Every structure is written in C-alpha cells, then in structure tokens.
Amino acid sequence: DVQLVESGGGSVQAGGSLELSCAVSRSTRNSGCLGWFRQIPLGFREKVATVDDDGRAKYADSVKGRFTISEDNAEGTLTLQMARLKPEDSARYYCVDMIRYDCTSSPSDRWGQGTQVTVS
C-alpha cells in the first residue's frame, strides 16, 4: 500500500534549482525520522538528507550546502530544496518514513514511489 507520494521531479540545467515535496499522512506516521534517498539505475540507495523528531537535519557530504530538508507539520509535507544542481545529482528521489530515531535504515521503513530528477 502506497503511504508516501513524492512530487516535483523534472529536468533542469546544471546550476539550476528544483524542489521536491512528499505528502506524509499524520494519522499513519509512526517513526522518529523523515528523509530523502536517491538511487541511479542499478545503483545503491544513497541517503541524501534526514530530519529527526527533534528537528535536527543531516546531509550527505555530496549535497551539504546545496540541499535543504524541511517539514511542514500543518501541511503534512516533507520538502527537499535543491540548489546549484550538478549532473551527478541525477537520480530517482524517494521520500522515506524511517522508524529509527537515529535516522538509520530499517526494513520497516516506509518508502514512496519516487520521482525522477535529471540534471544536464
């Protein structure tokens, strides 16, 4: 059953910006962390950014200073603002509801269907 839905993906030129959003169900949320992962075809899933239940955000070294993760509790959405995009940022991006409070992965994590980002 689909529990998270991403939107905002698309194509952008290098150096440009893009914003991804994820609808998070408040009634079904049962985790201490929300995050964004990305994956290229046949590649591994890379943790891009996370925000825990205390509001602390962490970023992968590859995106630090360029990406910003945020949560809008009123709207029930998780957002990833991406700036100064590079071709290596091209990937399918996934919204993830993580059950572990330290934002480490678990088989019980809930994943969205993903949204494609292409930087050229």
C-alpha positions, -999 to +999 in steps of 0.1 A: +000+000+000+014+034-010+018+056+021+041+084+008+037+103-025+066+124-040+062+152-065+083+180-081+108+160-100+118+170-135+146+181-158+168+211-150+201+225-163+233+223-142+234+251-117+197+253-115+172+246-087+144+222-080+121+215-051+107+181-042+077+175-020+063+145-002+028+141+013+031+125+047+000+111+064-001+124+100-025+096+111-003+068+098+031+082+106+049+061+132+085+070+130+111+093+145+127+104+113+119+115+078+143+115+049+152+116+012+171+089-006+182+088-042+191+059-065+205+057-100+196+027-122+213-005-109+229+017-082+227+017-044+203+038-024+221+069-011+208+088+020+206+124+009+191+142+039+171+134+071+153+153+098+146+136+131+118+141+156+138+169+173+141+188+141+178+180+136+188+178+099+217+159+085+230+158+049+252+137+028+286+153+021+278+153-016+248+177-011+258+196+020+254+233+015+233+229-016+202+209-004+178+218+024+153+194+040+123+207+059+090+195+073+057+215+073+036+200+101+005+220+092+005+208+056+018+173+064+046+176+038+083+169+036+103+191+013+137+189-003+150+222-018+179+215-042+201+243-055+233+245-076+224+211-091+250+190-108+247+162-133+257+137-106+226+147-087+205+130-114+186+101-098+153+089-087+145+105-053+125+088-026+107+101+004+112+077+034+094+075+067+121+059+090+111+042+122+145+045+140+151+077+159+187+079+149+176+080+112+194+047+103+177+024+078+153-004+088+134-030+068+103-015+083+108+020+068+080+032+045+090+043+010+073+064-016+072+055-053+100+080-061+103+110-085+129+114-112+154+143-113+175+148-143+203+174-144+220+182-177 
